[in-house]
Amino acid sequence: DIQMTQSPSSLSASVGDRVTITCRASQSISGSLNWYQQKPGKAPNLLIYAAVTLESGVPSRFSGSESGTAFTLTISNLQPEDFATYYCQQTHSIPRSFGQGTKLEIK
Amino acid sequence: EVQLVESGGGSVQPGGSLRLSCAASGFSFNNYWMTWVRQAPGKGLEWVANIKEDGSEKYYVDSLRGRFTIFRDNAKNSLYLEMKRLRVEDTAIYYCARDFQIPGYTGGWKHYYYYMDLWGKGTTVTVSS
């Protein structure tokens, strides 16, 4: 099984900041990496798929990048509604494992 | 409205069984793979299983294969998860999600990218004595 290691597990930032969350795959996943946002009591919401493609309707302050088996979610100009938990997920092979999550909190 | 609505959750004793349902509406259900994802209280997301459009292929996380069964009824636009021999550690919110796929090309090799673009609100399963 492919292991997804996400870091950091938690992060404090202020409105207007730029933050980066990293996800590393235990083996090559050929860009098959998605990012989801989850707010308390809500279902996850797709942000980015195929490592770099922004889902329709997602603000452009969210972006994704890829370098080998390392993937990054960047949020620029943090807004109050961005404070949530973020998960990466690989869909290269079954089981389609998630990272452990990163909780983004207001500083 | 395009939506997924889960039902069937509840409280059950260890060793018991439960069948979860997911009703789809607003889209052509029989054109999509479907997935179950669960989330234990205060924990992260866990991919559980998925099923092909026509039900002919099913995949599970190894730890649940044999106790959980995913199936679908396209005539009823519904997805199901049959759960048997439930354990305390199966306590979680269970989400159904639509699997979307698009083709991709890496080094001339065609493959597919998959992502879950539509989620239900979830149904809660509590396994406790």
HADDOCK unambig.tbl for C-alpha pairs under 7 A between the chains (distance, minus, plus):
assign (segid A and resid 32 and name CA) (segid B and resid 113 and name CA) 5.80 0.50 0.50
assign (segid A and resid 34 and name CA) (segid B and resid 115 and name CA) 6.63 0.50 0.50
assign (segid A and resid 42 and name CA) (segid B and resid 121 and name CA) 6.63 0.50 0.50
assign (segid A and resid 43 and name CA) (segid B and resid 119 and name CA) 6.56 0.50 0.50
assign (segid A and resid 43 and name CA) (segid B and resid 120 and name CA) 6.84 0.50 0.50
assign (segid A and resid 43 and name CA) (segid B and resid 121 and name CA) 5.47 0.50 0.50
assign (segid A and resid 43 and name CA) (segid B and resid 122 and name CA) 6.99 0.50 0.50
assign (segid A and resid 46 and name CA) (segid B and resid 116 and name CA) 6.90 0.50 0.50
assign (segid A and resid 46 and name CA) (segid B and resid 117 and name CA) 5.88 0.50 0.50
assign (segid A and resid 49 and name CA) (segid B and resid 115 and name CA) 6.34 0.50 0.50
assign (segid A and resid 50 and name CA) (segid B and resid 113 and name CA) 6.04 0.50 0.50
assign (segid A and resid 91 and name CA) (segid B and resid 114 and name CA) 5.99 0.50 0.50
assign (segid A and resid 95 and name CA) (segid B and resid 47 and name CA) 6.83 0.50 0.50
assign (segid A and resid 95 and name CA) (segid B and resid 60 and name CA) 6.81 0.50 0.50
assign (segid A and resid 95 and name CA) (segid B and resid 61 and name CA) 5.34 0.50 0.50
assign (segid A and resid 96 and name CA) (segid B and resid 47 and name CA) 6.10 0.50 0.50
assign (segid A and resid 97 and name CA) (segid B and resid 46 and name CA) 6.91 0.50 0.50
assign (segid A and resid 97 and name CA) (segid B and resid 47 and name CA) 6.12 0.50 0.50
assign (segid A and resid 98 and name CA) (segid B and resid 45 and name CA) 6.41 0.50 0.50
assign (segid A and resid 98 and name CA) (segid B and resid 46 and name CA) 6.57 0.50 0.50
assign (segid A and resid 100 and name CA) (segid B and resid 44 and name CA) 5.74 0.50 0.50
assign (segid A and resid 101 and name CA) (segid B and resid 44 and name CA) 6.24 0.50 0.50
